[in-house]
Amino acid sequence: MSTGGGARAVVAALGANLGIAAAKFVAFAFTGSSSMLAEGIHSCADSGNQILLLVGARRSRRVADEQHPFGYGRERYVYGFLVSVVLFSLGGLFALYEGYHKVSDALAHPHPLEDWYWAVGVLVVAIGLEAFSFRTAIHEANHTRSGSSWIAFVRRAKAPELPIILLEDFGALIGLTLALLGVVLSVVTGDTVFDGIGTLCIGVLLVLIAGVLAVEMKSLLLGESASAERARAIRDALESEPAVDRVIHMRTLHLGPEELLVAAKIAVGARETAAEVATAIDAAEKRIRAAVPIATVIYLEPDIDHADRTATA
């Protein structure tokens, strides 16, 4: 991970989730609350996801080789997609399964929630820790968000770590609130069916978040172009080169969050020599890298400006 912001957010979330998971399982052992069990599994899934993100970031830094000439930058997207799978299966589906059985059991054999204060205490502490992790992710995301809305940031970000941590922490805070509500209602009414309902709501929430992550990671895996701002900067850099008449067409593709491939056909004068064209291409590449440093792979194809020649004739 080339930037420290995403790494800091991931490490902060991992530390918080490991502590929260242990506390939730202790509370479940004392209370038997299905909400606490679902939340404990949720925290374990989140911890595993953060480890996946760190592994993906490390593996993406491998040097390009003959089999992978453009490097391993997209490996971060692969591990980001695995996060959505883990969150859906281990987090969401388990919570739905546990919630269904808890509701069925509560309807068949009504009974009060035992030692409920353990669950309430752990949930309150967990909300505080998740809020700290969420605050860290927000702080790091603000460095790159550039005033865009949070929805736009999640949809357009090329680095997967911060959007994933933001969605996970946001979902965790809502899930903890739902679990706390289910426990409180179970204590007030003396009916644990509300604990089961809270667990079902947590499962639905996690499945929805996993779906959003899967869609975004799929788009990145398929290959996304540069942002409109970077594409404009690249075009301006090309057309500012005196020997380049205009950009005939251009394609960009993210090889990784901080690696961009640029391919363009540029119009040059009909009377330019091969040496002059080669010099112009070298100069144009330098202008592109100066304007957009993440443009690591650049292919420029010179061509005669047929449109200009036709207009002159």
C-alpha positions, 0 to 999 in steps of 0.5 A: 500500500503506497499511501499510509492512510489506508494502512492506518485505517486498516490497522486501527480497524483490526485492533478494534475488532479483535478486542471487540470480538473477544468481549462479545464472545464472553458476553454471549457465554454469560447471556446466551444472546444470539445478537451477541453471537452474531456480532462476535462472528461479525467482528471475526469476519471483519478482523479476517477481512482486514488481514486480507486487505493487508495481505493483498496490499503486500502482495500487490507490491511484487515486481512485474515479471514475464508472466505478469508484465504489468505487475500485481497491482490488481491483487488488491482488488482480488482481496477486496472482492474476497472481503465481500465474500467473507462478509456475505457468507461468514457474517451475513448468512450466519446472522440470518441463520442464527436469528431464525433459530433464535426467533423459532426457539423464543416463540416455542419456549419463551424465556427471559435473557439471563445476565443481560448486563454483560451484553449491554456493557460489552455493546456500549464499549464496542460502540465506542471502539467502532466509533474510534475506528470509523473516525480514523477511516473518515479522517484518512478518507478526507485526505483524498475525498476532495469534497465529493460526497461519501457515496461518490467516494465509495463508488469512484475510489480506485484504492479499495481499502478505505471504502471497505473500512468505511462501509464495514465500520458504518455497518458495524455501528448500525449492527451494534445499535441493532444488537443493543436495541434487541437486548434492551427490548428482550430485557424490558419485555422478558421475551428473547424473540426481540434478540432474535429479530435484532440478529436477523436485522444484523444479517440483512444489513451485512448481506446488503453491505457485502453486495455493495462491496462485491459490485464495486470490487467487480468493477475495479477487477474488470478495469476502470479508466482514469478519473475525468480529472486525470484524463483531462490532465493527460490530454492537456499534457499531450496537446501542450507538446508543440510537435503534437497537433492533437489527440486523435483518441485515448484510452486509460486503464488502472493496473492498480490503485496507483498504476495507470496505463495510458494509450493514445494516438496522437496527430503529428505533422506530415513533414516531421522526420522519424527522429523528430517524432521520436523526440516528440513522443519522449517529451510527451511522455515526460509531460504526462508523468509530470501531470499524472505521476501514477501514469506508469505505462504509456504507449503513444502511437503517432499518426498523420492528422488526416482531418487537418489535411482534408480541411486544407485540401 
